[in-house]
Amino acid sequence: MGPNPKMRKEFFDSTRSSPFPDEVLERVLSLLKSHKDRSAVSLVCKDWYNAESWSRAHVFIGNCYSVSPEIVARRFPRVKSVTLKGKPRFSDFNLVPENWGADVHPWLVVFAAKYPFLEELRLKRMAVSDESLEFLAINFPNFKVLSLLSCDGFSTDGLAAIATHCKNLTQLDIQENGIDDKSGSWLSCFPENFTSLEVLNFANLNTDVNFDALERLVSRCKSLKVLKASKSISLEHLQRLLVCAPQLIELGTGSLMPELTACQYAQLENAFNQLKNLSTLSGLWEASAPYLPLLYPACTNLTFLNLSYAFLQSHELESLLCQCPHLRRLWVLDTVGDKGLEAVGSNCPLLEELRVFPADPFDEEVIHGVTEAGLLAVSYGCRRLHYVLYFCRQMTNAAVATIVQNCPDFTHFRLCIMNPGQPDYLTNKPMDEAFGAVVRTCTKLQRLSVSGLLTDLTFEYIGQYAKNLETLSVAFAGSSDRGMQCMLEGCPKLRKLEIRDCPFGNAALLSGLEKYESMRSLWMSACNVTMNGCRLLAREMPRLNVEVMKDDGSDDSQADKVYVYRSVVGPRRDAPPCVLTLSEVDEASRCDGSPTNQNPSRYELPSWPHAPCRTGLRWAGFSSLRNLFVVNAWEHCVS
Amino acid sequence: MERSMAFESDLNLKATELRLGLPGSDEPEKPSTTPSVRSNKRASPEISEESRSKGSSCVSSKVESGERDSAPPAKEQVVGWPPIRSYRKNCLRAKKNDQVDGAGMYVKVSVDGAPYLRKIDLKVYKSYPELLETLENMFKLTIGEYSEKEGYNGSDFAPTYEDKDGDWMLVGDVPWDMFISSCKRLRIMKGSEARGLSC
């Protein structure tokens, strides 16, 4: 086929940068799924930007305050699916006040107008009320997929609204939320003619559900692939559900408490025998040894086994693992001990992900759980391991070095030595060399959580070697500002940095001035940062939101919790009184004496320098803030 | 650098001192910037014992004041640490309460000078010799034989237990069944104190 003269003309037409008609370009770009690729594509030229905008069906917003729903809707007119994340991750550990924000409702209001055909909504760490859930259920007739992870503010009434109104619902996935669990009757709200459900996960809930309604629902939804039940579902209930749904691919059992007759046991055995397609098994609350063999027939094709709520001993785990030759992901409690992990090493050659949770995290005195020996054993047997989350009470540098030598492909290495600041228990040295080995050996490392006794050397290593690191969590570590500086100056792909209880102060905070706009967010709590340092940051970087939360009874000049994130919409207007948003604008207006829209009285500095001082500092070379000397001058100026 | 020293002193280090306590509490804690103070020693058994004992005179306080100041209060938790989601914490807490009421008679065993406690299930043992053998294996020490008149004469270690009334008794003084039903926790004493008990 010869060249199309029209296309050649368009190619050379200087007013058009793309040789393709819009429709073709959009069609091609619509095949792109990764939002990172799409972002890259949208930067090529205006035509590509437009085409990409029109063809984007799914938008991912990692920080709900970085952008507004209006801006999103203006840029992406044809979105069908939205993923939205809200609170900082440390809110999972009660470090963020409950009324902090991240309310989904303003988003829903805009979506109702701009995306009336929205099909999917996935929320993580957002505040979601029953009113919002009802609003969602009523205003989006095509709504199909709702996923709520680590959200709070709603009750089972909200779920009832979803069940009642969403005629096309295919997925309802409620995980680890702070739900006000009023009653299980919400399940009865699914209409009798409703059959489209494919995913139902209500493992989060504690109250008894209306079992008959659940049974009818499961039997009429022939496409149901994922069923994760709550603790209230007994073994007898489970048997009846499995009989209705042998096609399940993912199953979360209810409670495995012993209460079956011999006949019932046989029936349940049969039911598990029918589950030929199971790839994920979870739940297993109150799992007791006699009932574990029931699961065996269903384990042949398992790739993900979640035993993180089952208090198993090592031999029980071993027997179960023998049945799962294809296991890729395993979550367990540390009751299985090092011996249980040896069994993992011996039986799971394809293992890629291991998470070991502590059964008794707050009992510091007693030795139990897992040690370095367990993870070592796993690393010898499971060479494909690339994701580990490991809670333990002792660790050594040598063990970690061997572990990463055995498994150099780690992308996620999250080690939690539970006693803060604990050294290598054999050598009594800091754990610096352990994490040095991790970052040196695991070149693909994307996520790292460090723990144990760590000096600045750890962070020198991280800054020097962790070139692909995107997420870093640091607690009770470091010796000086230099530690944080190394992280900020070194890791080119760093997006999320969360720090707590470390001796990093203003100089450290300010050394990242040029970095924060390329990151999603920074969290610092219980460090040595002061209000002045935060104000400086806010002043110098107007496109960052600098939010400070104060602890009761702490010194007025301390910035107890600092959350810094980039945003194209400026400071948020919905911050509660305990959250102070610092911004250049507010500071300037306060200097002039004009009122701001914050609640300033508690945080007013007694003597705020007037403009000449600031100007003086700018003259001194503000951009070289990393120089401690300059920061000193500033501190002397304002304190 | 002199300037940085001045900077540091202006910072009011007391206010910014890192602590392991809950915000607002005034407990003296170990400073995080001195690794030498930090040892891998947990709260010594004496500390937790002291907080629990009912003033029994049998237990002599072996706590050096330095040790006390450098170890955090035994049971105080740091907010949000270890980093476990609330949902999981609540599930595990419920389960733990179940376990306490369930089968098994778990008691804590401490050994003077050892940084960690162990837990054992007393129901597993049928007699004193069995129990003592297990303890000897577990902690790698020699307790020796019990005699009514001389206790564990000659041994550096003396196994003691706290009974329901809060009194500390020598293991072996009462019949096994009475021991099982009254033992709340075990402590293996060491050194001169232990030898003192054998008289």
Interface residues (C-beta under 8 A of the other chain):
Chain A: F90 D92 F93 N94 L95 S150 E176 N177 G178 N204 W285 E286 S308 Y309 F311 F357 P358 A359 D360 P361 F362 E364 E365 V366 I367 H368 F391 Q394 C416 M418 N419 P420 G421 Q422 P423 Y425 N428 P430 L453 T455 S473 A475 F476 S479 R500 D501 C502 P503 G505 A526 N528 T530 D551 D552 G553 S554 D555 S557 Q558 D560 L628 F629 V631 N632 E635 H636 S639
Chain B: M1 R3 S4 A6 F7 D10 L11 N12 A15 T16 L18 L20 P23 G24 S32 T33 P35 R38 S39 N40 R42 A43 P45 S48 A74 Q77 V78 V79 G80 W81 P82 P83 I84 R85 S86 Y87 R88 K89 C91 L92 K95 K96 D98 Q99 K108 Y116 L117 R118 K119
